[in-house]
């Protein structure tokens, strides 16, 4: 039932707390809580540069990012039958090993919550306009402005100009 649903979306510069996400989605009607925590890793696979990542900086077009995240979450409620969803994507600087996103979902059974969380992260990465700039720890790195990284999953295509 739609009235039983709870949704919290945060796209801001505040620190990510996984316990806060779990607490939000806790529900006496649910026997499963699934989470995803995305953290900054040192190296990106298949990257031809031999520099380690020092930190990332995330930015977004906030009104569109929030609207698209909400749309994705509403789809997950319907598709998976989850009761509660919590999504928090950090903006600004995210150091090596620090969390950039947490997603939590609760459902009566584990399969639904696990599939929902997997779909949510895949859809958020592919549809939500959040960009990241990568900064490197390599002492010979001369680009102090960082390099904007594209999410390989991002699939919004704009029409070509005629």
Long-range contacts (C-beta under 8 A, 24 or more apart in sequence): 2-77, 4-29, 4-83, 5-77, 5-83, 5-84, 5-85, 6-83, 6-84, 6-85, 7-70, 7-73, 7-74, 7-77, 7-84, 7-85, 7-86, 8-85, 8-86, 8-87, 8-88, 9-66, 9-69, 9-70, 9-73, 9-87, 9-88, 10-87, 10-88, 10-89, 11-60, 11-62, 11-65, 11-66, 11-69, 11-88, 11-89, 11-91, 11-130, 12-88, 12-90, 12-91, 13-90, 13-91, 13-92, 14-88, 14-90, 15-90, 16-88, 16-90, 16-98, 16-99, 16-100, 16-101, 16-102, 17-102, 18-99, 18-102, 18-104, 20-86, 20-88, 21-86, 21-88, 21-102, 21-103, 21-104, 22-104, 24-84, 24-86, 24-104, 25-83, 25-84, 25-85, 25-86, 25-104, 25-105, 25-106, 26-84, 26-106, 27-83, 27-84, 27-106, 29-83, 29-108, 30-83, 30-84, 30-106, 30-107, 30-108, 30-113, 31-107, 31-108, 31-109, 31-110, 32-106, 32-107, 32-108, 32-109, 32-110, 32-112, 32-113, 32-114, 33-104, 33-105, 33-106, 33-113, 34-104, 34-105, 34-106, 34-107, 34-110, 34-113, 34-114, 34-116, 34-117, 35-102, 35-103, 35-104, 35-117, 36-101, 36-102, 36-103, 36-104, 36-117, 36-118, 36-120, 36-121, 37-99, 37-101, 37-102, 38-99, 38-100, 38-101, 38-102, 38-121, 39-97, 39-98, 39-99, 39-100, 40-94, 40-95, 40-96, 40-97, 40-98, 40-100, 41-96, 42-96, 44-134, 44-149, 49-136, 50-138, 51-136, 51-137, 51-138, 51-141, 52-136, 52-137, 52-138, 53-96, 53-134, 53-135, 53-136, 53-137, 54-95, 54-96, 54-135, 54-136, 54-137, 55-93, 55-94, 55-95, 55-96, 55-135, 56-93, 56-94, 56-100, 56-132, 56-133, 56-134, 56-135, 56-149, 57-92, 57-93, 57-94, 57-132, 57-133, 57-135, 57-146, 58-89, 58-90, 58-91, 58-92, 58-94, 58-100, 58-130, 58-131, 58-132, 58-133, 59-91, 59-130, 59-131, 59-132, 59-133, 60-89, 60-91, 60-128, 60-129, 60-130, 60-131, 61-129, 64-129, 65-89, 65-128, 65-129, 65-130, 68-127, 68-128, 68-129, 69-124, 69-128, 72-120, 72-123, 72-124, 72-127, 72-128, 73-120, 75-123, 76-105, 76-116, 76-119, 76-120, 76-123, 79-116, 79-119, 80-105, 80-107, 80-112, 80-113, 80-115, 80-116, 80-119, 81-107, 81-108, 81-112, 82-106, 82-107, 82-112, 82-113, 82-116, 83-107, 83-108, 85-116, 85-120, 87-120, 87-124, 89-124, 89-128, 89-130, 91-130, 100-132, 122-153, 125-151, 125-153, 125-154, 126-151, 126-153, 126-154, 126-155, 126-156, 127-154, 127-155, 127-156, 129-156
